[in-house]
Amino acid sequence: MRIYVLDTSVLIHDPTALFRFQEHDICLPAAVLEGLDAAKQGISEVARNARQASRFLDDLLHGHPPDALTDGVPLGDGTPGAPTGRLRFETETPGRGDTALLAAARNVGQRFPSCRVVLVSKNINLRIRAQVAGLTAEDFESDRVIDDIDLLPTGLLEVPAPVAKSLRERAGGWEVPLPAGVEWWPNLCLYNEVEGFEAVVRRIEHGTAHLAPVIDFRHGRAVWGVHARNREQNFALHLLMDPEIDLVTLIGAAGTGKTLLTLAAALAQTLDEQRYREIVATRATVAIGEEIGHLPGTEEEKMTPWMGALMDNLEVLSEPGHRSGWAQAATADLLHSRIKIRSLGFMRGRTFLEKFLILDEAQNLTAKQMKALITRAGPGTKVVCLGNIAQIDTPYLTEATSGLTGLASRFKGWPHTGHVTLRRGERSRLADHASEVL
């Protein structure tokens, strides 16, 4: 039997952590209860999670007299799948903070010598201190989407040359039996460089994959004056321009063209094709350096400094050389008027109808925040999530627990979603070299 001593950071990260340890007991030191009380003020995500954790604790303790807490409180109600462990409290250790948590974990080990006591914390420094002090410490990983980030699908798969050659010679009606030992799913991008073959899996029925050719955005058709510069960008534009795909996730390093391609596709489908009524852009407001304080103005004015990448690409797309069709008469002011910048903090309760929704820096969102945003999409809305999972700035988030990673992994196989990992930088030779050597 194990007893898990939870840190405040675990409950703030995920209040439902109380119910994720199955048959094992959990213990909350008094310092954790004080930490929840200190974090409950405000309207931030941390404060909301702290209040939710407190509500869970209040429900668990309801109807149990104080003397019953000695043996612990059941964490489940006996239904199938509910946790069977017990909730215990450690109140004999005075103080607050990490030192009190370490002392409480030691006391729990002395009280239950036959049990293995594990300190669970999202705070890496606390885990280090615990291990140095001879205690067992672990990270809270129940929200981990995949065990290894290298297992995250790239959205692209190279097919054997004979298969690519036979399909390329057909005029249409591409159908191929699902190969053994290789996983295929809808909107998977297939290619063979030698044969010059590129296709997308449209659907899978009865062991047969139905394929469709990919539009050539490199040398043929342009999107708002933008041509793809490599294979991954061509696949990305194909998915962005497909009206049957409601969700697109693009993951790649800086300079791979995520924002430029997305904004070009958004302008083309909103202004030229009038498929969407408006472009809505948002992002997680996490700074990579020192904060500059509160910003004046309206919601859009406050968000403008955070959307610098979007505005930089909008300036490129509004240049005369990038105008085509309807856009020749458009001005930069008109383009700005069709793009609404919104804050994630005001998304709760909203519904976006016939919008092209762009979420930039999506790697900094938790799974709960990502769910809150994606569920805002109404009929006729397309959601595009952009990010670089190697540049996570949010505390307690890792590549394996990021909301963007979860979105790309869990939506795999849904026929109305597409994903591409962009690997080749196209910003400049300086930027490319810097990303390799720095």
C-alpha positions in Angstrom: 0.0 0.0 0.0 1.1 3.5 -0.8 0.3 6.9 0.8 0.8 9.9 -1.5 1.5 13.2 0.2 0.3 15.9 -2.2 1.8 19.3 -2.5 -0.3 22.5 -3.1 1.0 22.8 -6.6 -0.7 19.4 -7.5 -4.1 20.6 -6.5 -3.7 24.0 -8.1 -2.6 22.3 -11.3 -5.5 19.8 -11.3 -8.1 19.8 -8.5 -9.3 16.4 -9.6 -5.9 15.0 -8.5 -7.7 14.0 -5.3 -9.5 11.2 -7.1 -6.7 10.0 -9.4 -4.8 7.6 -7.1 -7.2 4.7 -7.3 -6.7 2.2 -4.4 -4.0 4.3 -2.7 -4.4 6.7 0.2 -3.5 10.4 -0.1 -2.5 12.7 2.7 -2.8 16.5 2.8 -0.5 18.3 5.3 -1.8 21.4 7.1 0.6 23.5 5.0 -1.3 22.4 1.9 -4.6 23.6 3.3 -3.0 26.9 4.1 -1.6 27.1 0.6 -5.0 26.6 -0.9 -6.4 29.3 1.3 -3.7 31.7 0.3 -4.2 31.0 -3.4 -8.0 31.2 -3.6 -8.2 35.0 -4.0 -8.7 36.5 -7.5 -10.1 35.3 -10.8 -7.0 33.7 -12.2 -6.9 30.0 -13.2 -4.8 29.3 -10.1 -7.4 30.9 -7.9 -10.3 29.0 -9.6 -8.5 25.7 -9.2 -7.7 26.4 -5.5 -11.4 27.1 -4.9 -12.4 24.0 -6.7 -10.0 21.9 -4.7 -11.5 23.4 -1.5 -15.0 22.5 -2.7 -14.0 18.9 -3.4 -12.5 18.7 0.1 -15.6 20.2 1.7 -17.8 17.6 -0.1 -15.6 14.7 1.0 -15.6 15.9 4.6 -19.4 16.6 4.7 -21.1 14.3 7.3 -17.9 13.0 8.9 -17.3 14.1 12.5 -13.8 15.3 13.5 -13.0 12.0 15.3 -13.6 10.1 12.1 -10.7 11.8 10.3 -8.2 9.7 12.3 -8.9 6.7 10.0 -9.3 8.8 6.9 -12.3 9.7 4.8 -13.3 7.5 1.8 -12.4 9.1 -1.5 -15.0 7.2 -3.5 -18.6 6.4 -3.2 -18.3 2.7 -4.0 -19.4 2.9 -7.7 -17.4 1.0 -10.3 -14.3 3.0 -11.3 -14.3 5.3 -8.3 -11.2 5.5 -6.1 -11.1 3.1 -3.2 -8.4 4.9 -1.1 -8.9 7.2 1.8 -8.1 10.9 2.4 -5.9 11.6 5.4 -4.6 14.8 7.0 -1.4 15.5 8.7 -1.8 18.4 11.2 1.0 17.8 13.7 3.7 19.6 11.7 3.7 23.4 12.2 4.8 26.0 9.7 4.1 26.5 6.0 6.0 26.1 2.8 8.3 23.5 1.5 10.1 22.8 4.8 6.8 22.0 6.5 5.8 19.7 3.6 9.1 17.8 3.9 8.6 17.5 7.7 5.0 16.3 7.2 6.1 13.6 4.7 8.6 12.3 7.3 5.9 12.2 10.0 3.6 10.3 7.7 6.3 7.7 7.1 6.8 7.3 10.8 3.1 6.9 11.5 2.7 4.3 8.8 6.0 2.4 8.6 4.5 -0.5 6.7 3.4 1.8 3.8 5.5 3.5 1.1 5.2 7.2 1.4 5.6 9.3 -1.7 5.7 13.0 -1.9 3.9 14.2 -5.1 4.7 17.7 -6.4 4.8 19.8 -9.6 7.6 21.8 -8.0 10.9 20.3 -9.3 13.0 22.0 -6.6 10.8 20.5 -3.8 11.2 17.1 -5.4 15.0 17.6 -5.4 15.0 18.6 -1.8 12.9 15.6 -0.9 15.2 13.2 -2.6 18.3 14.8 -1.0 16.5 14.4 2.4 16.0 10.7 1.7 12.3 10.9 0.8 10.6 9.4 -2.3 9.3 12.1 -4.6 7.5 12.0 -7.9 5.9 14.4 -10.4 2.1 14.4 -10.9 1.8 12.7 -14.3 -1.8 11.6 -14.6 -2.3 14.5 -17.1 0.5 13.2 -19.2 -0.8 12.7 -22.8 2.1 10.6 -24.1 5.1 9.0 -22.5 7.6 10.3 -25.0 7.2 13.5 -27.0 8.9 11.7 -29.9 5.8 9.5 -30.1 3.6 12.5 -31.1 2.5 12.0 -34.6 3.9 14.4 -37.2 1.0 14.1 -39.5 3.2 12.9 -42.4 4.1 9.4 -43.5 6.4 8.3 -46.4 4.9 5.5 -48.5 6.9 2.9 -50.5 7.9 4.0 -54.0 6.0 1.2 -55.8 2.8 2.2 -54.0 3.3 5.8 -54.8 4.1 5.1 -58.4 1.0 3.0 -59.0 -1.2 5.7 -57.4 0.4 8.6 -59.2 -0.3 6.9 -62.6 -4.0 6.6 -61.9 -6.4 9.3 -63.1 -8.6 9.2 -60.0 -10.4 7.0 -57.5 -7.3 6.4 -55.4 -7.9 3.4 -53.1 -5.3 1.3 -51.4 -5.6 -1.5 -48.8 -4.4 -0.5 -45.3 -0.8 -1.7 -45.0 0.1 -4.1 -42.2 2.2 -2.8 -39.3 1.6 0.9 -40.2 -1.2 3.0 -38.7 -3.2 5.3 -41.0 -5.9 7.7 -40.1 -8.1 10.3 -41.8 -6.2 13.4 -43.1 -2.8 11.7 -42.7 -0.4 13.3 -45.3 1.3 10.7 -47.5 4.3 11.3 -49.7 7.2 9.8 -51.6 10.0 12.2 -52.5 11.5 10.0 -55.3 8.2 9.6 -57.1 7.0 13.1 -56.4 3.9 11.7 -54.8 1.7 13.6 -52.3 -1.8 12.7 -51.1 -4.1 12.9 -48.1 -6.1 10.1 -46.6 -9.7 11.2 -46.9 -11.4 8.3 -45.1 -10.9 4.7 -44.1 -13.6 2.1 -44.7 -13.6 -1.7 -44.3 -9.8 -1.9 -44.4 -9.4 0.4 -47.4 -8.0 3.9 -47.4 -9.5 6.4 -49.8 -6.9 9.0 -50.9 -7.1 12.4 -52.5 -4.3 14.3 -54.3 -2.9 17.4 -52.6 -3.2 20.8 -54.3 0.2 22.2 -55.4 0.7 25.5 -53.5 4.4 25.6 -54.3 4.4 26.3 -58.1 0.8 26.5 -59.0 -2.0 28.0 -56.9 -1.2 30.7 -54.3 -3.0 31.5 -51.1 -3.3 35.3 -50.7 -0.1 35.6 -52.7 1.7 33.1 -50.6 3.4 29.9 -52.0 4.5 27.0 -50.0 8.3 26.6 -49.8 8.5 22.9 -48.8 6.5 19.8 -48.5 5.2 20.4 -44.9 4.0 23.9 -45.8 2.2 22.5 -48.8 0.4 20.0 -46.7 -0.4 22.6 -44.1 -2.0 24.9 -46.7 -4.0 22.0 -48.0 -5.4 21.3 -44.6 -6.0 25.0 -43.8 -7.9 25.5 -47.1 -10.1 22.4 -46.7 -13.6 23.3 -45.6 -14.2 19.8 -44.3 -11.5 20.2 -41.7 -12.7 22.0 -38.6 -9.5 21.8 -36.5 -5.9 22.2 -37.6 -2.9 21.9 -35.4 0.5 23.1 -36.6 3.6 22.5 -34.5 7.0 23.7 -35.5 10.0 25.8 -34.4 10.3 29.5 -35.0 10.4 30.5 -38.6 8.7 27.5 -40.1 5.8 29.6 -41.4 3.0 28.6 -39.0 1.5 32.1 -38.6 2.1 33.3 -42.1 0.4 30.3 -43.7 -2.5 30.4 -41.3 -3.1 34.1 -41.7 -2.9 33.8 -45.5 -5.5 31.0 -45.5 -7.7 32.9 -43.1 -7.7 36.1 -45.3 -8.3 34.1 -48.5 -11.3 32.2 -47.0 -12.7 35.2 -45.2 -12.3 38.0 -47.8 -12.0 36.1 -51.2 -14.2 33.1 -50.7 -16.4 34.6 -47.8 -16.5 31.2 -46.2 -16.1 32.8 -42.7 -17.4 36.1 -41.5 -14.5 37.1 -39.4 -11.0 36.2 -38.2 -10.5 36.0 -34.4 -7.0 35.7 -33.0 -6.0 35.0 -29.5 -3.0 33.6 -27.5 -1.9 32.8 -24.0 -0.5 35.9 -22.4 2.7 34.5 -21.0 5.8 36.7 -21.2 9.3 35.3 -21.9 11.0 38.1 -20.0 10.2 40.7 -17.4 6.7 41.9 -17.2 6.0 45.5 -18.2 3.0 46.1 -16.0 -0.6 46.6 -16.8 -1.4 47.9 -20.3 -4.0 50.6 -20.9 -6.8 50.6 -23.4 -9.6 48.3 -24.5 -9.3 44.5 -24.6 -8.0 44.6 -28.2 -5.5 47.3 -27.4 -4.2 45.4 -24.4 -3.8 42.3 -26.5 -2.0 44.0 -29.4 1.5 43.8 -27.9 1.0 40.0 -27.4 0.0 39.6 -31.1 3.2 41.0 -32.6 3.9 37.9 -34.6 0.4 38.1 -36.2 0.8 41.8 -37.0 4.2 41.3 -38.5 2.8 38.7 -40.9 -0.2 40.8 -41.6 2.1 43.6 -42.8 3.8 41.1 -45.2 0.5 40.0 -46.6 -0.8 43.5 -47.1 2.2 44.5 -49.3 1.3 45.0 -53.0 3.2 42.0 -54.1 1.0 39.7 -52.0 -2.4 41.0 -53.2 -4.6 39.1 -55.5 -8.2 39.2 -56.7 -10.3 41.0 -54.2 -7.3 41.9 -52.1 -5.9 44.3 -54.7 -8.3 46.9 -53.5 -7.9 46.2 -49.9 -5.8 48.3 -47.6 -4.0 47.4 -44.4 -6.6 49.2 -42.3 -9.4 47.1 -43.9 -7.4 43.9 -43.2 -7.0 45.0 -39.6 -10.7 45.6 -39.3 -11.6 42.0 -40.3 -9.2 40.6 -37.6 -10.5 40.7 -34.1 -8.0 40.2 -31.3 -9.5 38.6 -28.2 -8.2 37.6 -24.7 -8.4 34.1 -23.5 -9.6 35.5 -20.2 -12.9 36.5 -21.7 -13.7 33.3 -23.7 -15.9 31.6 -21.0 -19.5 31.5 -22.2 -18.8 32.7 -25.7 -19.8 30.9 -28.9 -18.0 31.7 -32.2 -20.2 31.3 -35.3 -18.7 31.1 -38.8 -15.3 32.4 -37.5 -11.8 31.5 -38.4 -10.3 31.2 -34.9 -6.5 31.4 -34.6 -4.8 30.3 -31.3 -1.2 31.3 -31.3 1.4 30.1 -28.7 -1.0 27.2 -27.9 1.8 25.2 -26.2 1.4 27.4 -23.1 -2.2 26.2 -22.5 -3.2 23.4 -20.1 -5.5 20.7 -21.3 -8.4 22.4 -19.4 -7.8 25.7 -21.0 -7.6 24.1 -24.4 -10.9 22.4 -23.8 -12.5 25.6 -22.7 -11.4 27.3 -26.0 -12.2 24.5 -28.4 -15.7 24.1 -27.0 -16.4 27.7 -27.9 -16.5 26.8 -31.6 -20.0 27.0 -33.1 -21.3 25.9 -36.5 -19.2 27.0 -39.5 -16.1 27.8 -37.3 -12.6 26.6 -38.1 -10.0 26.5 -35.3 -6.3 26.6 -36.0 -3.8 26.0 -33.1 -0.2 27.0 -33.5 2.7 26.4 -31.2 6.2 25.2 -30.6 6.3 22.6 -27.8 10.0 23.3 -27.3 9.1 26.8 -26.0 6.8 26.3 -23.1 6.8 29.2 -20.7 4.0 28.2 -18.4 5.1 26.8 -15.0 4.3 23.1 -14.3 3.7 22.4 -18.0 5.9 20.1 -20.0 6.0 18.9 -23.6 4.1 15.8 -22.6 1.3 17.6 -20.6 0.8 20.7 -22.8 -2.7 21.2 -24.1 -1.4 21.5 -27.6 0.2 18.0 -27.4 -3.0 16.6 -26.0 -5.0 18.2 -28.8 -2.8 16.8 -31.6 -2.7 13.4 -30.0 -6.3 12.9 -28.9 -7.9 14.2 -32.0 -5.9 11.9 -34.2 -8.3 9.8 -36.2 -11.2 12.2 -36.2 -12.2 12.8 -39.8 -12.5 16.6 -39.4 -9.1 17.4 -38.0 -5.6 17.7 -39.5 -2.1 18.0 -38.0 1.3 18.8 -39.5 4.7 19.2 -37.8 6.7 21.8 -39.7 10.4 21.1 -39.4 12.2 23.3 -41.9 12.7 27.0 -41.1 12.0 29.4 -43.9 12.5 32.7 -42.1 16.1 33.5 -43.1 19.5 31.9 -43.3 20.5 33.7 -40.0 17.4 32.4 -38.2 17.9 28.9 -39.5 21.5 28.8 -38.4 20.7 30.3 -35.0 18.0 27.6 -34.3 20.6 24.9 -35.0 23.6 26.2 -33.1 22.1 28.2 -30.2 
